[in-house]
Amino acid sequence: METIIQMLRDTVDGAVCSRSRVMDGLLDLRLEADGRPDMLDLLDTALAEMPGANTVPTDWWRERLDILELVAINPVEPVA
């Protein structure tokens, strides 16, 4: 997942990005996150809260990628 996140981060440029590109990135990560409920929850939230009709602010996208990377590297363990 970290590799995909880095590849997505490398494509972020300018003040806004294509909403469809951001959605594709989130869906690619969702496929990769199978079996990781912590990542799936974050990705579903990001998909539901994605701003814009045609474009997404790059600041919003970068923040989501930062959060996703932190959780990918440090999985949230369920409390027993």
Secondary structure, 3 states (H helix, E strand, C coil): CHHHHHHHHHCCCCCEEEHHHHHHHHHHHHHHCCCCHHHHHHHHHHHHHCCCCCEEEHHHHHHHHHHHHHHHHCCCCCCC
